[in-house]
Amino acid sequence: MTAAPDDWTGGVIPDGVTVALLDGGPEIVADVRLGGVVCGVRPSAHRDPDQPDLALLDVGRPVPAAVVVTTNQVRAAACDLAAAHVAAGPVRAVVANSGNANACTGAAGHRDAAAVVAAAAAALGAAPGEVVPMSTGVIGVPLPADRVVAALPDAAAALATGGAAGERFARAIMTTDTVPKRAAVRVTGPEGQVLVGGVAKGSGMIEPALATMLAVVVTDADLDADACRRVLAAAAGRTFNRISVDACGSTNDTVLLLATGTAGAVDETAVTAGVTAVCAALAAAIVRDGEGVTRVARLRVHGAPDPVAAEAWGRAVATSALFRTALHGGDPNWGRVLAAMGTSSHRFDPDRVAVRFGGVEVCRDGAAVPYDHDAAVAVLRAPTVDIDVDMGLGAAEAALLVGDLSAGYVTINAEYTT
């Protein structure tokens, strides 16, 4: 088994399977048409009003799918419809707007989401249940559904194949993102080859419990709905579920997997490796583009009794404002790592914990060890920082990707609606 390309998750690729990175996103899969148009959902200081804010993707026919949506108790109307439509059967299209979350908008918000879905379906010649909606932006503001509905015929007419169309879709779903996010791979296994391409948005409100983003992943592998659910659960669990920018969960998280089947049947473990690689790349791009983020920590918690505990301890560190400010300042204050883990409900023995910043051991058996302070600072001031925590309790592990907390984050979010 080998490591996946640029896979910060610590995952491995099964023997006999190769995963090669490609340029692009969902558009690498045959028959996928996509794009974005300007419809003026919401003027924003965070985006160019001449950039698209309404995105559409169509695979041409209903196909098996799986979706995961936010675990937040306050859930946007689009999330409710997305979950319902995928549960009901195959889907073929995605309609997504940026600039307005359509969350905390009551019954009217649900009617607006349904109207957008109906208009997208009509423009594509599809059934409403075959369209998955997504929304992202400001919470608590009514969606200008009339503008979205009016723009959908033009959006459908402008659908295209190729990289330019993929880039336009990616830009149309951006909010505070500074760069579009796409990733693609070719997976080769004993049974043949499949393609996997994905697109995502996310920069703020990123919390490791699905994370805060929109993502669409398309593969040409032949999977049924149950297989789609297994593949997506495995991939999201190691990637989107293990990133953090600000420990703030969103109302709108949605990750959709579509399987067109044109490449035929391939071993599910091979497809999972490819989908995981794409999700890992998109998740990493989200953290690197996080609001105010100046450096990213690859946090590995190992020596745990089971993966659940390892992830819980990692999450406790990832959501600690004290840890993230120390990361921002390049401060080797390893006590903040142990203190954060101590807030978890999973018990451990502090006297067995060891911590390393890069190659510099700073803590052993729960206590300080002599170390080169300047070397530790140099490690922590790099754009990407490796932090290794050994719990001394077993063989399980979990890896998380964490952004620092800077004054830039405060500035962006102090003025988000103004």
Summary of the structure (lengths in Angstrom):
residues: 418
radius of gyration: 21.3
end to end distance: 51.0
largest distance: 68.6
contacts: 1607
relative contact order: 0.15
helix: 35%
strand: 29%
